[in-house]
């Protein structure tokens, strides 16, 4: 598994993140740009669970190769064409690549360690891989912002090269083998999905599932709208020249370096605060960022936007470590795909609801942006209060799980 951290780094070379909103809004109105974002999230919704089932049944390696191929095709669409339908094709292919990688990479990691009898190392090694991925993402987004000063398409060229390296590394992976895989007759897709959904009756898994969905939505609202937020800032450099891509690149790059710090600190924070404590801190930070953006458009808020990735990276390894031992190998990628699907479906529906309140062909303006952020803040607050009202019961479940593990 020495290649895994490098694979995670190559797969996170998403330089396009810095410029995607700016690039599409060059030729499309605000409502169509938001609709294209919804196209991406709805496409992931359609592809996420089938890709997880494919990974569980056919194999991790081939799924990751297909993921890399889809990303290469997606970036090619963005580079070659312009207009709604080229962008829509790029979004669907991007969704396919992300969906096939989602859950499969971390499942491959856990499966390989388990085959070697080293699954106890998973949490720390996953945190380290997440750290390297975020460092690469920081470099990529900063590069994307700088390249965007020349031509916004160049950020997609950078991403294309990174996806090509990802494909070469996936080619070198070896499929891990397990005794569990000797079952002659594989269960059907529907039975696996229903079985994974049945896992949510476990109070701990069900609670984590819901909390992560809300965290994802809050983090991605910031991600989705920080670029138009930058364009509305009253900064001298924005008035004289289009420095928005570079500013966007700096902000998101600093955010990714902050995420790398969060990934490195995650296991230590979990040992001090526990899983619930880490998730509570992450939720408070994300709500605080959205609240600050919803109050006013000011450069000071960009310092908080730079913190966006810290809470998400902080929870990644602890959450994966809590989930992985509770799910069998034959269902692991499917379950993680269900988690990812639910995150993206919730966010896609949120985006469509927010877009529905906008006037057709409306430009990006301060009232519209602050209205979107305020609505999201109230939804996030209500969801967080409801979920953490059950934290006492979840703490009891965690104690019971630790007691069972100790008695074995």
C-alpha positions in Angstrom: 0.0 0.0 0.0 3.0 2.3 -0.4 1.4 3.8 -3.6 -1.9 4.7 -1.9 -0.9 8.1 -0.5 0.5 9.1 -3.8 -2.6 7.9 -5.6 -4.7 10.0 -3.3 -2.5 13.0 -4.1 -2.8 12.4 -7.8 -6.6 12.0 -7.6 -6.9 15.3 -5.8 -5.3 17.4 -8.5 -8.5 19.3 -9.0 -7.2 22.6 -10.2 -10.6 23.4 -11.8 -12.2 23.9 -8.3 -10.7 27.4 -8.3 -12.3 28.6 -11.5 -15.3 26.4 -12.3 -18.0 29.0 -11.3 -16.1 31.8 -13.0 -15.5 29.7 -16.1 -19.1 28.7 -16.6 -20.5 32.1 -15.7 -18.5 33.7 -18.5 -21.0 32.3 -21.0 -24.0 31.4 -18.8 -26.4 33.2 -16.4 -26.4 32.5 -12.7 -29.5 30.2 -12.7 -27.9 27.9 -15.4 -24.6 27.8 -13.5 -26.4 26.6 -10.4 -28.5 24.1 -12.5 -25.2 22.7 -13.9 -24.0 22.2 -10.3 -27.3 20.4 -9.6 -26.6 18.2 -12.8 -23.3 17.1 -11.2 -24.8 16.2 -7.9 -27.9 14.5 -9.4 -25.5 12.5 -11.7 -23.6 11.4 -8.7 -26.9 10.4 -7.1 -27.6 8.1 -10.0 -24.1 6.7 -10.3 -22.9 6.5 -6.7 -24.4 3.3 -5.4 -24.2 1.3 -8.7 -20.5 2.2 -8.8 -20.0 1.0 -5.2 -21.8 -2.3 -6.0 -19.6 -2.6 -9.0 -16.5 -2.1 -6.8 -17.7 -4.7 -4.3 -18.5 -7.3 -7.0 -16.0 -6.7 -9.8 -13.1 -5.2 -8.0 -11.5 -2.1 -6.6 -8.7 -1.7 -9.1 -10.9 -1.8 -12.3 -13.3 0.7 -10.6 -10.5 3.1 -9.9 -9.3 2.8 -13.5 -12.7 3.6 -14.8 -12.9 6.6 -12.4 -9.6 8.0 -13.8 -10.9 7.5 -17.4 -14.1 9.3 -16.7 -12.2 12.2 -15.2 -10.0 12.4 -18.2 -13.0 12.5 -20.5 -14.7 15.1 -18.3 -11.8 17.5 -18.4 -11.5 17.1 -22.1 -15.1 18.2 -22.5 -14.4 21.4 -20.5 -11.2 22.1 -22.5 -12.7 21.4 -26.0 -16.1 23.0 -25.7 -18.2 25.8 -24.2 -21.9 26.3 -23.6 -24.5 24.5 -21.5 -24.5 21.1 -23.1 -20.7 20.7 -23.3 -20.6 21.7 -19.6 -23.4 19.3 -18.8 -21.5 16.5 -20.5 -18.4 17.4 -18.5 -20.4 17.5 -15.3 -21.9 14.0 -15.9 -18.5 12.5 -16.6 -17.0 14.3 -13.6 -19.8 12.9 -11.5 -19.0 9.4 -12.9 -15.3 9.7 -12.0 -16.0 11.0 -8.5 -18.7 8.4 -7.8 -16.5 5.5 -8.9 -13.6 6.7 -6.8 -15.8 7.6 -3.8 -15.7 4.8 -1.2 -13.6 2.5 -3.5 -10.3 4.1 -2.7 -10.7 3.9 1.1 -12.3 0.4 0.8 -9.2 -0.7 -1.2 -7.0 0.8 1.6 -8.9 -1.0 4.4 -9.2 -4.3 2.4 -5.4 -4.3 1.7 -4.5 -3.7 5.3 -6.9 -6.4 6.5 -5.4 -8.9 4.1 -2.0 -8.1 5.7 -3.5 -8.3 9.2 -2.7 -4.6 9.8 -6.2 -3.1 9.9 -5.5 -1.5 13.2 -3.3 0.9 11.3 -6.1 2.1 9.1 -7.2 5.2 10.9 -3.7 6.7 11.2 -2.8 5.7 7.6 -6.1 7.0 6.2 -5.5 10.3 8.0 -2.0 10.5 6.5 -3.3 9.8 3.0 -6.0 12.5 3.5 -3.3 14.9 4.5 -1.2 14.2 1.3 -4.4 14.5 -0.8 -5.2 17.9 0.7 -1.6 19.2 0.2 -1.9 18.2 -3.5 -5.3 19.9 -3.7 -3.8 23.0 -2.2 -1.0 23.1 -4.8 -3.5 22.3 -7.6 -6.0 25.0 -6.6 -3.3 27.6 -6.2 -1.9 26.6 -9.6 -5.4 26.7 -11.1 -5.9 30.3 -9.8 -2.6 31.4 -11.3 -3.3 29.7 -14.6 -6.7 31.2 -14.7 -5.1 34.7 -15.0 -3.9 33.5 -18.5 -6.9 31.3 -19.5 -9.5 29.6 -17.2 -9.3 26.5 -19.4 -5.7 25.9 -18.3 -6.9 24.8 -14.8 -8.7 22.0 -16.6 -5.5 21.1 -18.4 -3.7 20.8 -15.1 -6.5 18.5 -13.8 -6.3 16.4 -17.0 -2.6 15.8 -16.4 -3.3 14.8 -12.8 -6.1 12.4 -13.8 -3.7 10.8 -16.2 -1.1 10.2 -13.4 -4.0 8.8 -11.3 -4.8 6.3 -14.1 -1.1 5.1 -14.2 -1.0 4.6 -10.5 -4.4 2.7 -10.4 -3.0 0.4 -13.1 -0.2 -0.6 -10.7 -2.6 -1.5 -7.9 -3.1 -5.2 -6.9 -6.6 -6.4 -6.0 -6.6 -7.6 -2.3 -7.9 -11.1 -1.7 -10.0 -12.2 1.3 -11.6 -15.4 2.5 -15.0 -13.6 2.4 -14.7 -13.4 -1.4 -15.0 -17.2 -1.8 -18.8 -17.1 -1.7 -19.9 -18.7 -4.9 -23.1 -16.7 -5.6 -22.8 -13.0 -5.2 -26.0 -11.3 -3.8 -28.0 -9.1 -6.1 -27.7 -5.4 -6.3 -31.0 -4.7 -4.6 -30.3 -7.1 -1.8 -26.9 -5.5 -1.1 -28.5 -2.0 -1.1 -31.3 -3.1 1.2 -28.8 -4.7 3.5 -26.7 -1.6 3.6 -29.8 0.5 4.3 -30.6 -1.9 7.1 -27.3 -1.1 8.7 -28.7 2.4 9.4 -30.8 0.8 12.1 -27.5 0.7 14.1 -28.0 4.0 16.1 -24.3 4.9 15.7 -24.1 4.3 12.0 -27.5 6.1 11.4 -26.5 9.1 13.4 -23.1 9.5 11.7 -24.8 9.1 8.4 -27.1 12.1 9.0 -24.5 14.3 10.7 -22.1 13.9 7.8 -24.8 14.8 5.3 -25.4 18.1 7.0 -21.7 18.8 7.3 -21.3 18.1 3.6 -24.1 20.5 2.7 -22.7 23.3 4.8 -19.1 22.9 3.5 -20.2 22.7 -0.1 -22.4 25.8 0.1 -19.3 27.7 1.0 -17.4 25.9 -1.8 -20.2 26.6 -4.3 -20.5 30.3 -3.6 -17.2 31.6 -2.4 -16.2 32.5 -6.0 -19.2 34.8 -6.7 -18.6 36.1 -3.2 -15.1 37.2 -4.2 -16.4 38.9 -7.4 -18.8 41.0 -5.2 -16.0 42.2 -2.9 -15.1 45.9 -3.2 -11.4 45.3 -3.8 -9.2 47.7 -5.9 -7.6 44.9 -7.8 -11.0 43.5 -8.8 -12.0 46.9 -10.1 -9.0 47.3 -12.4 -8.3 43.8 -13.5 -9.8 40.3 -13.3 -7.8 38.9 -10.4 -10.7 36.8 -9.1 -9.2 33.5 -10.3 -5.9 34.2 -8.4 -7.7 35.4 -5.2 -10.0 32.3 -5.5 -6.9 30.1 -5.9 -5.2 31.6 -2.9 -8.3 31.2 -0.7 -9.0 27.6 -1.6 -5.3 26.7 -1.5 -4.9 28.0 2.1 -8.2 26.1 2.9 -6.6 22.9 1.6 -3.5 23.4 3.6 -5.7 23.9 6.6 -7.4 20.7 5.7 -4.1 18.9 5.7 -3.5 20.2 9.2 -6.9 19.0 10.2 -6.2 15.5 8.8 -2.9 15.3 10.7 -4.6 16.4 13.9 -7.7 14.3 13.6 -6.7 11.1 15.5 -5.2 13.2 18.3 -8.4 15.3 18.6 -10.5 12.2 18.6 -8.5 10.7 21.4 -9.1 13.9 23.5 -12.7 14.8 22.4 -14.1 11.5 21.2 -16.0 11.0 18.0 -19.0 13.1 19.0 -16.8 15.9 20.2 -14.9 16.1 16.9 -18.2 16.1 14.9 -19.6 18.8 17.2 -16.5 21.0 16.6 -16.7 20.5 12.9 -20.4 21.4 12.8 -19.9 24.6 14.9 -17.0 25.8 12.6 -19.0 25.1 9.4 -22.1 26.9 10.7 -19.9 29.8 11.8 -18.4 30.2 8.3 -21.8 30.2 6.6 -23.2 32.7 9.2 -20.3 35.1 8.6 -20.8 34.9 4.8 -24.5 35.5 5.2 -24.1 38.7 7.3 -22.2 40.8 4.8 -19.9 40.8 1.8 -16.5 41.8 3.3 -12.9 40.8 2.7 -12.6 39.8 6.4 -14.9 36.8 5.9 -12.4 35.3 3.4 -10.1 34.5 6.4 -12.9 32.3 7.7 -13.5 30.7 4.2 -9.9 29.7 4.4 -10.8 27.5 7.4 -13.5 25.6 5.4 -11.5 22.4 4.9 -10.2 22.0 8.4 -13.4 20.6 10.0 -14.1 18.3 7.0 -10.6 16.8 7.2 -10.8 16.6 10.9 -13.7 14.2 10.8 -12.7 12.1 7.7 -10.5 9.5 9.4 -12.4 9.2 12.7 -15.7 8.7 10.8 -14.2 6.1 8.4 -12.6 4.3 11.3 -16.0 4.1 13.1 -17.7 2.8 9.9 -15.3 0.3 8.4 -15.3 -2.4 11.1 -19.1 -2.4 11.2 -19.5 -3.2 7.5 -18.5 -6.4 5.8 -16.0 -6.4 2.9 -18.8 -7.4 0.4 -20.8 -4.3 1.3 -18.1 -1.7 2.3 -17.9 0.2 -0.9 -21.6 0.1 -1.5 -22.3 1.4 2.0 -19.8 4.2 1.6 -21.3 5.0 -1.8 -24.7 5.2 -0.2 -23.3 7.7 2.3 -21.8 9.8 -0.6 -25.0 9.5 -2.6 -27.1 10.8 0.3 -24.7 13.7 0.8 -24.9 14.8 -2.8 -28.6 14.2 -3.2 -29.4 16.3 -0.2 -27.1 19.1 -1.6 -28.5 18.8 -5.1 -32.0 19.2 -3.8 -30.9 22.1 -1.7 -29.3 23.8 -4.8 -32.4 23.2 -6.9 -34.6 24.7 -4.1 -32.3 27.8 -3.9 -32.2 28.2 -7.7 -36.0 28.0 -7.9 -36.2 31.3 -5.9 -34.0 33.2 -8.3 -35.2 35.1 -11.3 -34.4 33.6 -14.7 -31.1 35.0 -16.1 -30.5 36.9 -12.9 -26.9 38.2 -12.5 -24.8 37.5 -9.4 -25.7 40.2 -6.9 -25.4 40.7 -3.2 -29.0 40.3 -2.1 -29.4 37.0 -4.0 -26.1 35.6 -2.6 -26.9 36.7 1.0 -30.4 35.2 0.7 -29.0 31.9 -0.4 -26.5 31.8 2.4 -29.1 32.8 5.0 -31.5 30.1 4.0 -28.8 27.5 4.2 -27.8 28.8 7.6 -31.2 28.3 9.1 -31.5 24.8 7.6 -28.1 23.9 9.0 -28.9 25.2 12.5 -32.2 23.3 12.7 -30.6 20.1 11.5 -27.6 20.4 13.9 -29.8 21.1 16.9 -32.0 18.1 16.1 -29.1 15.7 15.5 -27.0 16.6 18.6 -30.1 16.3 20.8 -29.4 12.5 20.4 -25.7 12.8 21.3 -26.2 11.3 24.8 -27.7 8.1 23.4 -24.9 7.9 20.8 -22.3 8.2 23.5 -23.8 5.2 25.2 -23.6 3.2 22.0 -19.9 4.2 21.7 -19.2 3.0 25.2 -21.0 -0.3 24.5 -19.0 -0.8 21.4 -15.7 -0.2 23.2 -16.8 -2.6 26.0 -17.6 -5.4 23.4 -14.2 -4.8 21.7 -12.4 -5.1 25.0 -14.2 -8.3 26.0 -13.2 -10.1 22.8 
